[in-house]
Every structure is written in structure tokens, then in C-alpha cells.
Amino acid sequence: MRDNNDMPGHLARRFQQIAVAVFHAEAEAAGYDLTPVQYAALAAISASPGIDQVTLAGLIAYDRTTITGVVDRLVQKGLIERRASSRDRRARELQITGEGRRTLEDIAPAVEAAQQLLVRGLSAGETEELMRLLRKAIAAGNELSRAPLREVATEGSKNG
């Protein structure tokens, strides 16, 4: 039987647990009640104003059920708004609010501190190598996920 420390799945889960704990601690210390997925969603909506929830889910690799709750909480916190789509009356577009923009700006140092804490035991070269290997492994396994990462289509390539 293999030791857990020889299993990539176990190590990935442990690293994720650490990443979430560090993010929460840094965000809380900065005075924010924001989870890593809420932050990812807020940043994605800021970068792609008007995206819908399905596109957002693909963009940050979360399943559609989970993203609904994330969006609901961001709306409740006043960080984003849902608006009727001008292109599809069934769809709802997501827009960041002024408060959401301020939150993204203000929490940025805490997010950066969290990222640095995650690799504090590594040299700069080791950090680059870890990031390269994580990207490679994730790209190779992306389609195996229940929520694969999807690229956002540009305006000219959207169907509809």
C-alpha cells in the first residue's frame, strides 16, 4: 500500500486545504469575508463584464450548481449585480458594482500575501517549476474534471 505522501491526489488535496485556510486567514485579517471562489468569481466578472453564470462557471472551473450559490452571495454582499441580458432574455448578465471594484482593489495585497505564503518554503526557481508542473498536470487532466476550465469566447466567436 502506498503512503499518502506518495499519492498526487492526496498531496493536491492537502495543498488545496492549505491554500483555502491561508486565503481565509489573509482575507479576514484584511477585514474581508470573501472565500477563494468568491474572489475568483469577482475577479472574473470584473475582467469580463456582462458574462453569464454558465460562462463564469467555465471560466473559473466550477460546476453550475456551485456557481449559483457563489453568485447569490456576491449579489447579497452588494459586490455584483444580475441584469437581464440584452442578447438573450432568458440569460442574466453579471456586472461588478462600485463596491465590488473597491473590494477587489483593497483585498489585492491580502491575496498576494496568501499566494506568497503558499510557496514560502520554495526558492524562486522552485516556485516557477511548481507552477509550470501544476499548469501542465491541470491541462492534461482538465477534461477529467466535473467542472473543466473553459475559455471565454470572444464577441466574434460567440454563437447565437
Rosetta blueprint (number, residue, H / E / L):
1 M L
2 R L
3 D L
4 N H
5 N H
6 D H
7 M L
8 P H
9 G H
10 H H
11 L H
12 A H
13 R H
14 R H
15 F H
16 Q H
17 Q H
18 I H
19 A H
20 V H
21 A H
22 V H
23 F H
24 H H
25 A H
26 E H
27 A H
28 E H
29 A H
30 A L
31 G L
32 Y L
33 D L
34 L L
35 T L
36 P H
37 V H
38 Q H
39 Y H
40 A H
41 A H
42 L H
43 A H
44 A H
45 I H
46 S H
47 A H
48 S L
49 P L
50 G L
51 I L
52 D L
53 Q H
54 V H
55 T H
56 L H
57 A H
58 G H
59 L H
60 I H
61 A L
62 Y L
63 D L
64 R H
65 T H
66 T H
67 I H
68 T H
69 G H
70 V H
71 V H
72 D H
73 R H
74 L H
75 V H
76 Q H
77 K L
78 G L
79 L L
80 I E
81 E E
82 R E
83 R E
84 A E
85 S L
86 S L
87 R L
88 D L
89 R L
90 R L
91 A L
92 R E
93 E E
94 L E
95 Q E
96 I E
97 T L
98 G H
99 E H
100 G H
101 R H
102 R H
103 T H
104 L H
105 E H
106 D H
107 I H
108 A H
109 P H
110 A H
111 V H
112 E H
113 A H
114 A H
115 Q H
116 Q H
117 L H
118 L H
119 V L
120 R L
121 G L
122 L L
123 S L
124 A H
125 G H
126 E H
127 T H
128 E H
129 E H
130 L H
131 M H
132 R H
133 L H
134 L H
135 R H
136 K H
137 A H
138 I H
139 A H
140 A H
141 G H
142 N H
143 E H
144 L H
145 S L
146 R L
147 A L
148 P L
149 L L
150 R L
151 E L
152 V L
153 A L
154 T L
155 E H
156 G H
157 S H
158 K L
159 N L
160 G L
